[in-house]
Amino acid sequence: MKFNTALLHDKNVDDRFGSTLPPIYQVSAFSHQSPEALEKVFNNKAPGYAYSRIGNPTVSEFEGRMSGLEGGIGAVACSSGMAAVTMSLLNILASGDEVIASAGLFGGTIDLFGDLRPFGICTRFVKRACVEEIEPLITQHTKAVFVELIGNPALDIADIESVSALLHKYHIPLIVDSTTATPYLIQPLKHGADIVVHSTSKYVNGSGNSISGIIIDGGSFQWNPDRYPGFEEYRKYGKFAYLSKLRNGIWRNVGACVSPNNAFMNIIGLETLGLRMERLCYNALELAKFFDETNGIEVNYPALETSPYYSISQKLLGGRGGAIVTIRAGSKERAFSLINHLQIPLIATNIGDVRTLVIHPASTIYAHGTQEQKINAGVFDDTIRISVGIEDIEDLKEDFAQAINHIREVI
Ligand SMILES: *Cc1c(COP(=O)(O)O)cnc(C)c1O
């Protein structure tokens, strides 16, 4: 099946009444006929559910669909994208370990690497996620490399094919946050990534109605217990070692589960992911071209021929650039004035909504970033991030054109 057909038909709704969508199992616990039966479920000796922090059928349905779309061997859904990022790393790291990450990451993820320092986990950043910059930073302590496929908000594209080939020579896994790309644009596991994470709050959900995340495992990385001592007791699970350790360990014990209702919201969102992404990428490219032709506005969009990431967006993303565009207005005053004159976009800190959203990153999501972190993320005083929506492109262009006309007088 091709992408859009699979979104609708490649699933197994297990329901006695023929419901077209999976039921929402909005329960905390599942009762069993005997203590023997519950003992088996609890100890992974029989399929079934015991408690929704550990497993829930609606959540399983969501996990199965995401894993299928990404070409993984399984998935674990989380309470948020940040929970997914955190759990994906803590499942393999220990005190004394090092991570290499790209500097243009989502602000929350940059902050998280700071939070991990007191636990003895140190992160080194590269400006560009490429072989030349990553290889010199590898040490015997490097246990993971973390990149975003399309950096939010830097909009840099990680060359995951060459980076993963390099890392596998050193037995280091590549973890890819593919939130902004979505499985519609690329399935990173098929290009060498070992683990994929998403903030499913964004494009998967699609309407901005709930927070959630997910971790998907490709199942091909060898978690050698000499380098990853925590994997000793999970050896028996073979290629499912990473997922088994996650499910039976830190994910369940931290309590990072997603609610069944939010999993259901994402299942509905997923069904239109292909349609939405097609329209979003079209609108984003049209808008980017419009900005490119507009005096006084500097635009950053990976699928524009002027972008340094143009050729890699052609190679990895089939020439599509995702749905985020950033522009520079010339000064903070002009950026604020431009935003104030927009009629259609909402001023909100989110991406992946069907509505166009705008934000001034330097004063909000990057307000606590250092000057260096801001520059690496492509966040300047005059930067506006636009999460393009599915509105009619003529309306969006007209709205930005009139707002830009208003700032012509602002110095
Ligand atoms: C939003 C986002 C996150 C964090 O996700 P939440 O669901 O807000 O916790 C992580 N990575 C990227 C790329 C994001 O855009």
The ligand as an SDF file (V2000), in Angstrom:
LIG
                    3D

 15 15  0  0  0  0  0  0  0  0999 V2000
    7.9370   20.3830   20.1110 C   0  0  0  0  0  0  0  0  0  0  0  0
    9.1630   19.6130   19.8900 C   0  0  0  0  0  0  0  0  0  0  0  0
    9.6730   18.7690   20.8900 C   0  0  0  0  0  0  0  0  0  0  0  0
    9.0340   18.6500   22.2520 C   0  0  0  0  0  0  0  0  0  0  0  0
    7.7610   18.1080   22.1600 O   0  0  0  0  0  0  0  0  0  0  0  0
    6.5870   18.3400   23.2320 P   0  0  0  0  0  0  0  0  0  0  0  0
    5.5040   17.4770   22.7350 O   0  0  0  0  0  0  0  0  0  0  0  0
    6.2790   19.8120   23.2350 O   0  0  0  0  0  0  0  0  0  0  0  0
    7.1380   17.9000   24.5570 O   0  0  0  0  0  0  0  0  0  0  0  0
   10.8170   18.0400   20.6020 C   0  0  0  0  0  0  0  0  0  0  0  0
   11.4220   18.1430   19.4030 N   0  0  0  0  0  0  0  0  0  0  0  0
   10.9640   18.9490   18.4260 C   0  0  0  0  0  0  0  0  0  0  0  0
   11.6720   19.0140   17.1220 C   0  0  0  0  0  0  0  0  0  0  0  0
    9.8210   19.7090   18.6380 C   0  0  0  0  0  0  0  0  0  0  0  0
    9.3790   20.5220   17.6760 O   0  0  0  0  0  0  0  0  0  0  0  0
  1  2  1  0
  2  3  1  0
  2 14  2  0
  3  4  1  0
  3 10  2  0
  4  5  1  0
  5  6  1  0
  6  7  2  0
  6  8  1  0
  6  9  1  0
 10 11  1  0
 11 12  2  0
 12 13  1  0
 12 14  1  0
 14 15  1  0
M  END
$$$$
